[in-house]
Amino acid sequence: MKTKRTFKSETSVSSSDRRSFLKKAGLGGLGLGMMLRSPLEEQIEALTGEVNRYSGPANLRITDMRIAQVGNVPIVKILTNQDVYGLGDVRDGADPRYALMLKSRILGENPCNVEKIFKIIRQFGNHGRQGGGVSGVEMALWDLTGKVYGVPLYQLLGGKYRDRVRIYVDTPTVREPGEFAEKMKERLVRGFTIMKMDIGIGLIRDIPGTLTNTGPWDGLRGWDPTRGTYGSTMHPFTRVQITEKGIEEMVKYVAAMRQAIGWEIPVGIDHVGHMGVNSMIRLGKAFEPYNIAWLEDLIPWQYTDQWKEISRAIDIPTLTGEDIYLKDGFRDLIENRAVDIIHPDPVTAGGYLETKRIGDFAEEHGIAMALHHASSPVTFIGCVHTAAATENFIALEHHSVDNPWWEDLVTGLDKPLVKDGYVEVPEKPGVGLELNEEAVKEHLRKGEELFAPTDEWNQLRSWDRQWS
């Protein structure tokens, strides 16, 4: 078993000397004078005694980056020359190579210079899952920095507005309205105070007279990645339309939900389907009597003017943003007040600090922020820190509540992580938890090794400057 090394500062003094100095430095009005007359090494030791410096933050260097693929989430581990490391995620469903291609660009850097490294690598991210590499690295760097300085992540982001963070729970599609409502009622019994239901036109596609122009599309499969299929065709271009009968059938799910759980619990709606603005407005108006918390991703986020048209036409809050990369990607939606709530996923948006910047920018324009998340418990708790540090925050998504082994992947915090619909903000350094490597090994993608070497990504092979 490898023995964990404890690193001491080259200028450190004994603990008894430090206690003696601190005692002297604290004697009333003599404290400051004593400190100024003391040797420099004692001044540094006294002022930074609580900092977990290892051999000193200035001497930290990134030496390696490795990946553990658990399910559809690549977990990032950034290692250093001082046996301190940080953890992050590449977003769910993303390619781990989005992160690995960044390795050669960060080796040898001081991991505590998070802003500097972020500016080096952010040009290699993009919207959707392509933002996962940059975001995962940024997240691991903040976790690492918090461990080095012995402070929780939220403190590095400016401090916290709340001691616990409200969670909303996703509810995947169930075909029969009554069964769907009962499944949501189970979530209410478990203590969740905000919920979301995934209901879409795929639920009614086999009912005659509910939809128009489904003929060109095979089954209305929303996650088909093949170019030219329904799943990869942007909403305005499918020309699928919903009929009055179709609207009546969709409303049955919402009505059953309210009958089962009552009116006090906020409920959002997601995955409506690939239809254009007119059908979305008609459907939104039909949902108005049921006091819906938000309608999510009705059309692609890129169409600012169409979002604004929908938002003005219906009396239900609109929400989008889980596939947007960086604050600049949100700028048009926010400045034009095209949606009522923004919805970044920190594992796409650029990481923890960039997400806080997005939230602060939205707050300046009177717009609230919810957070999307569907990755590992590591970044789920990291998002708890970000939510705690952002004032206009509403709720954070828990997408793995039905996964029995998801929480087993981590240790260091009391479980269940979510209690009565909230997560307590950790006070431990960094994100505040560690991986349970035995559980991670059990759920690794078939044929993969836990944090296998990635030496093939060590060498920089391109000239990255974008100007001449």
LUMVO-271869 format. One record per residue (C-alpha): residue number from 1; residue in three letters; y, x, z. Coordinates in Angstrom, 1 decimal, always signed. Layout:
BEGIN
   seq   type        Y        X        Z
   NUM    ALA        Y        X        Z
...
! end
This chain:
BEGIN
   seq   type        Y        X        Z
     1    MET     +0.0     +0.0     +0.0
     2    LYS     +3.4     +1.4     -1.0
     3    THR     +5.6     +2.2     +2.0
     4    LYS     +9.1     +0.8     +1.6
     5    ARG    +11.7     +3.5     +1.9
     6    THR    +14.8     +3.2     +3.9
     7    PHE    +17.8     +5.0     +2.3
     8    LYS    +20.6     +6.4     +4.5
     9    SER    +24.1     +7.4     +3.5
    10    GLU    +24.7    +11.1     +3.0
    11    THR    +27.7    +10.7     +5.4
    12    SER    +25.9     +8.6     +8.0
    13    VAL    +26.0     +9.3    +11.7
    14    SER    +23.6     +8.3    +14.5
    15    SER    +23.5     +4.7    +15.6
    16    SER    +24.6     +5.7    +19.1
    17    ASP    +27.6     +7.6    +17.7
    18    ARG    +28.5     +4.5    +15.6
    19    ARG    +28.3     +2.2    +18.6
    20    SER    +30.4     +4.7    +20.6
    21    PHE    +33.0     +4.8    +17.8
    22    LEU    +33.1     +1.0    +17.4
    23    LYS    +33.5     +0.6    +21.1
    24    LYS    +36.4     +3.0    +21.1
    25    ALA    +37.9     +1.5    +17.9
    26    GLY    +37.9     -1.9    +19.6
    27    LEU    +39.9     -1.0    +22.7
    28    GLY    +43.0     -3.2    +22.3
    29    GLY    +46.0     -1.5    +20.6
    30    LEU    +44.3     +1.8    +20.6
    31    GLY    +41.7     +0.7    +18.1
    32    LEU    +43.7     +1.3    +14.9
    33    GLY    +45.1     +4.6    +16.1
    34    MET    +41.6     +5.8    +17.1
    35    MET    +40.3     +4.9    +13.7
    36    LEU    +43.0     +6.7    +11.8
    37    ARG    +42.5     +9.9    +13.9
    38    SER    +38.7     +9.8    +13.5
    39    PRO    +36.8    +11.8    +10.8
    40    LEU    +36.6    +10.1     +7.4
    41    GLU    +32.9     +9.7     +7.7
    42    GLU    +33.2     +7.8    +10.9
    43    GLN    +35.9     +5.5     +9.5
    44    ILE    +33.6     +4.6     +6.5
    45    GLU    +30.6     +4.1     +8.8
    46    ALA    +32.5     +1.8    +11.1
    47    LEU    +34.1     -0.3     +8.4
    48    THR    +30.9     -0.7     +6.3
    49    GLY    +28.3     -0.8     +9.0
    50    GLU    +26.9     -4.1     +7.9
    51    VAL    +26.6     -3.2     +4.3
    52    ASN    +23.0     -2.5     +3.1
    53    ARG    +24.0     +0.6     +1.1
    54    TYR    +20.6     +2.2     +0.4
    55    SER    +21.9     +5.6     -0.8
    56    GLY    +25.3     +4.0     -1.6
    57    PRO    +26.2     +1.4     -4.2
    58    ALA    +28.1     +4.0     -6.2
    59    ASN    +24.8     +5.9     -6.8
    60    LEU    +22.8     +2.8     -8.0
    61    ARG    +21.4     +2.9    -11.5
    62    ILE    +19.3     +0.5    -13.5
    63    THR    +16.0     +2.1    -14.4
    64    ASP    +13.9     -0.7    -15.8
    65    MET    +13.7     -4.4    -16.8
    66    ARG    +10.4     -6.3    -16.9
    67    ILE     +9.2     -9.8    -17.6
    68    ALA     +6.7    -12.2    -16.0
    69    GLN     +6.0    -15.2    -18.2
    70    VAL     +5.2    -18.2    -15.9
    71    GLY     +4.5    -21.4    -17.9
    72    ASN     +7.4    -21.6    -20.3
    73    VAL     +9.8    -19.6    -18.1
    74    PRO    +10.2    -15.8    -18.5
    75    ILE    +11.2    -14.4    -15.1
    76    VAL    +13.4    -11.2    -15.3
    77    LYS    +13.1     -8.3    -12.9
    78    ILE    +15.7     -5.6    -13.0
    79    LEU    +14.8     -2.4    -11.1
    80    THR    +16.9     +0.5     -9.9
    81    ASN    +16.6     +4.1     -8.6
    82    GLN    +16.8     +2.8     -5.0
    83    ASP    +13.9     +0.4     -4.7
    84    VAL    +16.2     -2.6     -4.7
    85    TYR    +15.8     -5.1     -7.6
    86    GLY    +17.1     -8.4     -8.8
    87    LEU    +15.5    -11.5    -10.2
    88    GLY    +16.6    -14.0    -12.8
    89    ASP    +15.2    -16.3    -15.5
    90    VAL    +15.4    -16.5    -19.3
    91    ARG    +15.8    -20.3    -19.8
    92    ASP    +12.8    -22.5    -20.0
    93    GLY    +11.3    -22.5    -23.5
    94    ALA    +13.1    -19.4    -24.6
    95    ASP    +11.7    -16.1    -26.0
    96    PRO    +11.6    -13.3    -23.4
    97    ARG    +12.8    -10.9    -26.1
    98    TYR    +16.2    -12.5    -25.8
    99    ALA    +16.4    -10.5    -22.5
   100    LEU    +14.3     -7.5    -23.5
   101    MET    +16.6     -6.6    -26.4
   102    LEU    +19.3     -6.1    -23.8
   103    LYS    +17.4     -3.5    -21.8
   104    SER    +18.5     -0.4    -23.8
   105    ARG    +22.1     -1.5    -23.4
   106    ILE    +22.0     -1.7    -19.6
   107    LEU    +19.7     +1.3    -18.6
   108    GLY    +21.6     +3.8    -16.5
   109    GLU    +24.4     +1.3    -15.6
   110    ASN    +25.4     +0.6    -12.1
   111    PRO    +24.0     -3.0    -11.5
   112    CYS    +26.8     -3.9     -9.1
   113    ASN    +29.3     -3.7    -12.0
   114    VAL    +28.2     -7.2    -13.1
   115    GLU    +31.4     -8.0    -15.0
   116    LYS    +31.3     -4.8    -17.0
   117    ILE    +27.6     -5.2    -17.9
   118    PHE    +28.2     -8.9    -18.8
   119    LYS    +30.9     -7.8    -21.3
   120    ILE    +28.5     -5.3    -22.8
   121    ILE    +25.8     -7.9    -23.4
   122    ARG    +27.4    -11.2    -23.9
   123    GLN    +27.8    -10.8    -27.7
   124    PHE    +24.0    -11.0    -27.9
   125    GLY    +23.8    -14.5    -26.5
   126    ASN    +24.3    -17.8    -28.2
   127    HIS    +24.0    -21.6    -27.6
   128    GLY    +20.8    -23.2    -26.6
   129    ARG    +17.9    -21.0    -25.5
   130    GLN    +19.5    -18.0    -27.2
   131    GLY    +21.8    -17.9    -24.2
   132    GLY    +18.9    -17.3    -21.9
   133    GLY    +18.6    -13.5    -22.2
   134    VAL    +22.2    -12.7    -21.3
   135    SER    +22.1    -15.4    -18.6
   136    GLY    +18.9    -14.1    -17.1
   137    VAL    +20.2    -10.5    -16.9
   138    GLU    +23.5    -11.7    -15.3
   139    MET    +21.6    -13.7    -12.7
   140    ALA    +19.3    -10.8    -11.8
   141    LEU    +22.4     -8.5    -11.4
   142    TRP    +24.1    -10.9     -8.9
   143    ASP    +20.8    -11.2     -6.9
   144    LEU    +20.6     -7.4     -6.8
   145    THR    +24.2     -7.0     -5.8
   146    GLY    +23.9     -9.5     -3.0
   147    LYS    +20.9     -7.6     -1.7
   148    VAL    +22.8     -4.2     -1.8
   149    TYR    +25.8     -5.5     +0.1
   150    GLY    +23.8     -7.8     +2.4
   151    VAL    +25.7    -11.0     +1.5
   152    PRO    +24.5    -14.3     +0.0
   153    LEU    +25.3    -15.0     -3.6
   154    TYR    +27.8    -17.7     -2.9
   155    GLN    +30.0    -15.2     -1.1
   156    LEU    +30.2    -13.0     -4.2
   157    LEU    +31.3    -16.1     -6.1
   158    GLY    +34.3    -16.7     -3.7
   159    GLY    +32.7    -18.5     -0.8
   160    LYS    +31.4    -22.0     -0.4
   161    TYR    +32.8    -25.6     -0.4
   162    ARG    +29.6    -27.1     +1.0
   163    ASP    +26.7    -26.1     +3.3
   164    ARG    +24.1    -28.2     +1.3
   165    VAL    +23.8    -29.1     -2.3
   166    ARG    +22.9    -32.6     -3.6
   167    ILE    +20.0    -32.7     -6.0
   168    TYR    +19.3    -35.2     -8.8
   169    VAL    +15.7    -35.7     -9.9
   170    ASP    +14.6    -36.2    -13.5
   171    THR    +12.0    -38.9    -14.3
   172    PRO    +10.1    -38.4    -17.6
   173    THR     +9.3    -41.3    -19.8
   174    VAL     +6.7    -44.0    -18.8
   175    ARG     +6.1    -46.6    -21.6
   176    GLU     +5.9    -49.8    -19.5
   177    PRO     +9.2    -50.8    -17.9
   178    GLY     +7.7    -51.9    -14.6
   179    GLU     +5.6    -48.7    -14.2
   180    PHE     +8.7    -46.6    -15.0
   181    ALA    +10.7    -48.4    -12.3
   182    GLU     +7.9    -47.9     -9.7
   183    LYS     +7.8    -44.2    -10.5
   184    MET    +11.6    -44.0     -9.8
   185    LYS    +11.1    -46.0     -6.6
   186    GLU     +8.6    -43.3     -5.5
   187    ARG    +11.4    -40.7     -5.9
   188    LEU    +13.7    -42.9     -3.8
   189    VAL    +11.1    -42.9     -1.0
   190    ARG    +10.9    -39.1     -1.2
   191    GLY    +14.6    -39.0     -0.3
   192    PHE    +16.4    -38.3     -3.6
   193    THR    +19.9    -39.8     -3.7
   194    ILE    +20.6    -39.4     -7.4
   195    MET    +18.1    -40.0    -10.3
   196    LYS    +17.9    -39.7    -14.0
   197    MET    +15.6    -41.7    -16.3
   198    ASP    +14.5    -40.5    -19.8
   199    ILE    +14.3    -43.5    -22.0
   200    GLY    +14.6    -43.4    -25.7
   201    ILE    +14.0    -45.3    -28.9
   202    GLY    +10.5    -43.7    -29.1
   203    LEU     +9.5    -46.3    -26.5
   204    ILE    +10.3    -49.2    -28.9
   205    ARG     +9.4    -47.7    -32.2
   206    ASP     +6.1    -49.7    -32.5
   207    ILE     +7.9    -53.0    -31.7
   208    PRO     +8.7    -54.7    -35.1
   209    GLY    +12.4    -55.5    -35.7
   210    THR    +13.8    -53.0    -33.2
   211    LEU    +14.8    -50.0    -35.4
   212    THR    +16.1    -49.4    -38.9
   213    ASN    +15.3    -46.4    -41.2
   214    THR    +12.4    -44.9    -39.2
   215    GLY    +10.3    -44.7    -42.4
   216    PRO    +11.4    -41.1    -43.4
   217    TRP    +10.5    -39.8    -39.9
   218    ASP     +7.0    -39.2    -38.5
   219    GLY     +6.8    -40.8    -35.1
   220    LEU    +10.3    -40.0    -33.9
   221    ARG     +9.1    -36.9    -32.1
   222    GLY    +12.2    -35.5    -30.4
   223    TRP    +10.8    -32.0    -29.8
   224    ASP     +9.4    -31.1    -33.3
   225    PRO    +11.0    -27.7    -34.2
   226    THR    +10.1    -27.8    -37.9
   227    ARG    +13.3    -27.8    -40.0
   228    GLY    +13.9    -31.2    -41.7
   229    THR    +11.9    -33.3    -39.2
   230    TYR    +13.4    -36.0    -36.9
   231    GLY    +13.3    -33.6    -34.0
   232    SER    +15.4    -30.9    -35.8
   233    THR    +17.8    -33.2    -37.5
   234    MET    +21.2    -33.8    -35.8
   235    HIS    +21.8    -37.4    -34.7
   236    PRO    +24.4    -38.5    -37.3
   237    PHE    +22.1    -37.5    -40.1
   238    THR    +18.9    -39.4    -39.3
   239    ARG    +20.6    -42.7    -40.1
   240    VAL    +18.3    -44.4    -37.7
   241    GLN    +19.9    -47.5    -36.3
   242    ILE    +19.0    -49.8    -33.4
   243    THR    +19.0    -53.6    -33.8
   244    GLU    +19.9    -56.3    -31.4
   245    LYS    +16.2    -56.8    -30.6
   246    GLY    +15.9    -53.0    -30.0
   247    ILE    +18.8    -53.1    -27.6
   248    GLU    +17.2    -56.0    -25.7
   249    GLU    +14.0    -54.0    -25.4
   250    MET    +15.8    -50.9    -24.1
   251    VAL    +17.7    -52.9    -21.6
   252    LYS    +14.4    -54.0    -20.1
   253    TYR    +13.8    -50.5    -18.7
   254    VAL    +17.3    -50.3    -17.1
   255    ALA    +17.0    -53.8    -15.6
   256    ALA    +13.5    -53.1    -14.2
   257    MET    +14.9    -49.9    -12.6
   258    ARG    +17.8    -51.7    -10.9
   259    GLN    +15.4    -54.4     -9.6
   260    ALA    +13.1    -51.8     -8.1
   261    ILE    +15.6    -49.4     -6.5
   262    GLY    +18.7    -51.5     -6.0
   263    TRP    +22.3    -50.7     -6.9
   264    GLU    +23.3    -48.0     -4.3
   265    ILE    +21.6    -45.1     -6.0
   266    PRO    +23.4    -43.5     -9.0
   267    VAL    +21.1    -43.3    -12.1
   268    GLY    +21.8    -41.4    -15.3
   269    ILE    +20.1    -41.9    -18.7
   270    ASP    +18.9    -39.1    -21.0
   271    HIS    +16.9    -38.6    -24.2
   272    VAL    +18.1    -41.9    -25.9
   273    GLY    +17.2    -40.7    -29.4
   274    HIS    +18.7    -39.3    -32.6
   275    MET    +21.1    -42.0    -33.7
   276    GLY    +24.7    -42.0    -34.8
   277    VAL    +27.9    -42.9    -33.0
   278    ASN    +27.9    -46.6    -33.8
   279    SER    +24.4    -47.3    -32.4
   280    MET    +25.2    -45.2    -29.3
   281    ILE    +28.3    -47.3    -28.6
   282    ARG    +26.4    -50.5    -29.0
   283    LEU    +23.6    -49.3    -26.7
   284    GLY    +26.1    -48.0    -24.2
   285    LYS    +27.9    -51.3    -24.0
   286    ALA    +24.6    -53.0    -23.3
   287    PHE    +23.9    -50.7    -20.4
   288    GLU    +27.3    -51.3    -18.8
   289    PRO    +26.3    -54.1    -16.5
   290    TYR    +23.8    -51.8    -14.8
   291    ASN    +26.4    -49.3    -13.4
   292    ILE    +24.9    -46.2    -15.0
   293    ALA    +26.0    -42.9    -13.5
   294    TRP    +26.2    -41.2    -16.9
   295    LEU    +24.8    -41.2    -20.5
   296    GLU    +23.6    -37.8    -21.4
   297    ASP    +23.5    -35.9    -24.7
   298    LEU    +24.0    -39.0    -26.9
   299    ILE    +24.9    -36.8    -29.8
   300    PRO    +25.0    -33.0    -30.3
   301    TRP    +27.6    -31.4    -28.1
   302    GLN    +29.4    -29.8    -31.1
   303    TYR    +30.9    -33.1    -32.3
   304    THR    +34.0    -33.2    -30.0
   305    ASP    +35.8    -36.0    -31.9
   306    GLN    +32.7    -38.2    -32.0
   307    TRP    +32.1    -37.7    -28.3
   308    LYS    +35.7    -38.7    -27.6
   309    GLU    +35.2    -41.8    -29.7
   310    ILE    +32.1    -42.8    -27.7
   311    SER    +33.7    -42.0    -24.3
   312    ARG    +36.7    -44.2    -25.1
   313    ALA    +34.5    -47.1    -26.3
   314    ILE    +32.2    -47.6    -23.4
   315    ASP    +32.7    -48.0    -19.6
   316    ILE    +29.9    -45.6    -18.6
   317    PRO    +30.7    -41.9    -18.0
   318    THR    +29.5    -39.5    -20.7
   319    LEU    +28.0    -36.1    -20.1
   320    THR    +26.8    -33.1    -22.2
   321    GLY    +26.6    -29.3    -22.1
   322    GLU    +23.2    -28.0    -21.2
   323    ASP    +23.0    -26.1    -24.5
   324    ILE    +26.5    -24.6    -24.5
   325    TYR    +27.0    -20.9    -24.1
   326    LEU    +30.0    -19.5    -22.2
   327    LYS    +33.2    -21.1    -21.1
   328    ASP    +34.7    -20.9    -24.6
   329    GLY    +31.9    -23.1    -25.8
   330    PHE    +33.1    -25.9    -23.5
   331    ARG    +36.8    -25.4    -24.3
   332    ASP    +37.1    -28.2    -27.0
   333    LEU    +35.2    -30.8    -25.0
   334    ILE    +37.2    -30.1    -21.8
   335    GLU    +40.7    -29.7    -23.3
   336    ASN    +40.2    -32.9    -25.4
   337    ARG    +38.7    -34.8    -22.5
   338    ALA    +35.9    -35.8    -24.9
   339    VAL    +33.4    -36.3    -22.1
   340    ASP    +33.7    -37.5    -18.5
   341    ILE    +31.3    -34.9    -16.9
   342    ILE    +30.3    -31.4    -18.1
   343    HIS    +26.7    -30.4    -17.7
   344    PRO    +26.1    -26.6    -18.1
   345    ASP    +22.7    -25.0    -17.5
   346    PRO    +23.5    -21.7    -15.9
   347    VAL    +20.4    -20.2    -17.6
   348    THR    +22.1    -20.9    -20.9
   349    ALA    +25.8    -20.9    -20.1
   350    GLY    +26.0    -17.1    -19.2
   351    GLY    +24.8    -17.1    -15.6
   352    TYR    +26.1    -17.9    -12.2
   353    LEU    +29.7    -16.6    -12.4
   354    GLU    +30.3    -17.9    -15.9
   355    THR    +29.1    -21.3    -14.8
   356    LYS    +31.6    -21.3    -11.9
   357    ARG    +34.3    -20.4    -14.4
   358    ILE    +33.3    -23.3    -16.5
   359    GLY    +33.4    -25.6    -13.5
   360    ASP    +36.8    -24.4    -12.4
   361    PHE    +38.2    -24.8    -16.0
   362    ALA    +36.9    -28.4    -16.1
   363    GLU    +38.4    -29.1    -12.6
   364    GLU    +41.8    -28.0    -14.0
   365    HIS    +41.5    -30.9    -16.5
   366    GLY    +40.2    -33.5    -14.1
   367    ILE    +36.6    -33.3    -15.2
   368    ALA    +33.6    -33.1    -12.8
   369    MET    +30.5    -30.9    -13.2
   370    ALA    +26.8    -31.6    -12.8
   371    LEU    +24.2    -28.8    -13.4
   372    HIS    +21.2    -28.9    -15.6
   373    HIS    +18.2    -26.8    -14.6
   374    ALA    +14.5    -26.6    -15.7
   375    SER    +13.4    -23.0    -15.0
   376    SER    +11.9    -21.2    -12.0
   377    PRO    +12.7    -21.7     -8.2
   378    VAL    +14.5    -18.3     -8.3
   379    THR    +17.4    -19.6    -10.4
   380    PHE    +17.1    -23.0     -9.0
   381    ILE    +18.2    -21.6     -5.7
   382    GLY    +20.7    -19.3     -7.5
   383    CYS    +22.2    -22.5     -8.9
   384    VAL    +22.4    -23.9     -5.4
   385    HIS    +24.8    -21.0     -4.6
   386    THR    +26.8    -21.6     -7.7
   387    ALA    +27.1    -25.3     -6.9
   388    ALA    +28.2    -24.5     -3.3
   389    ALA    +30.9    -22.3     -4.7
   390    THR    +32.3    -24.8     -7.2
   391    GLU    +34.6    -27.6     -5.9
   392    ASN    +34.1    -30.2     -8.6
   393    PHE    +30.3    -30.1     -8.5
   394    ILE    +28.3    -33.4     -8.4
   395    ALA    +24.6    -32.7     -8.4
   396    LEU    +22.0    -30.1     -9.5
   397    GLU    +18.9    -31.2    -11.5
   398    HIS    +15.4    -30.7    -10.1
   399    HIS    +13.1    -30.8    -13.2
   400    SER     +9.9    -29.7    -11.5
   401    VAL     +9.4    -32.2     -8.7
   402    ASP     +6.1    -33.3    -10.2
   403    ASN     +4.7    -29.7    -10.4
   404    PRO     +2.5    -29.1     -7.4
   405    TRP     +2.6    -25.2     -7.5
   406    TRP     +6.3    -24.7     -8.5
   407    GLU     +7.5    -23.9     -5.0
   408    ASP     +4.5    -21.7     -4.4
   409    LEU     +6.1    -19.1     -6.7
   410    VAL     +8.6    -18.0     -4.1
   411    THR     +8.8    -17.1     -0.4
   412    GLY    +11.6    -16.5     +2.1
   413    LEU    +12.9    -20.0     +2.5
   414    ASP    +11.7    -23.0     +4.4
   415    LYS     +9.7    -25.6     +2.4
   416    PRO    +10.1    -28.0     +0.9
   417    LEU    +13.2    -26.6     -0.7
   418    VAL    +14.6    -30.1     -1.2
   419    LYS    +14.9    -32.2     +2.0
   420    ASP    +16.3    -35.7     +1.9
   421    GLY    +17.8    -35.1     -1.5
   422    TYR    +19.6    -31.9     -0.6
   423    VAL    +19.1    -28.1     -0.5
   424    GLU    +20.5    -26.1     +2.3
   425    VAL    +22.6    -23.2     +1.0
   426    PRO    +20.7    -19.9     +1.9
   427    GLU    +22.5    -17.4     +4.1
   428    LYS    +20.2    -14.5     +3.1
   429    PRO    +21.4    -11.7     +0.8
   430    GLY    +21.4    -12.3     -2.9
   431    VAL    +19.8    -15.5     -4.0
   432    GLY    +17.9    -15.5     -0.7
   433    LEU    +14.2    -15.6     -1.7
   434    GLU    +11.5    -13.4     -3.2
   435    LEU     +8.6    -14.0     -5.5
   436    ASN     +5.1    -14.8     -4.2
   437    GLU     +3.4    -12.4     -6.6
   438    GLU     -0.1    -13.8     -6.0
   439    ALA     +1.1    -17.2     -7.0
   440    VAL     +3.0    -15.8    -10.0
   441    LYS     -0.2    -14.0    -11.1
   442    GLU     -2.2    -17.2    -10.9
   443    HIS     +0.2    -19.0    -13.3
   444    LEU     +1.0    -16.2    -15.7
   445    ARG     +0.7    -17.0    -19.4
   446    LYS     -2.8    -16.3    -20.5
   447    GLY     -3.4    -12.7    -21.4
   448    GLU     -0.3    -11.3    -19.7
   449    GLU     +0.2     -8.8    -17.0
   450    LEU     +2.6     -9.2    -14.1
   451    PHE     +5.8     -7.3    -14.9
   452    ALA     +4.1     -5.1    -17.5
   453    PRO     +5.9     -2.0    -18.7
   454    THR     +8.5     -2.6    -21.4
   455    ASP     +9.1     +1.0    -22.5
   456    GLU     +9.3     +0.0    -26.2
   457    TRP    +12.7     -1.6    -25.4
   458    ASN    +14.2     +1.5    -23.9
   459    GLN    +15.8     +3.0    -27.0
   460    LEU    +19.1     +1.7    -28.4
   461    ARG    +18.7     +1.3    -32.2
   462    SER    +22.0     -0.2    -33.3
   463    TRP    +25.7     +0.3    -33.2
   464    ASP    +27.0     -2.7    -31.4
   465    ARG    +30.8     -2.4    -31.7
   466    GLN    +32.3     -5.4    -33.5
   467    TRP    +35.5     -3.8    -34.7
   468    SER    +36.7     -0.8    -36.7
! end
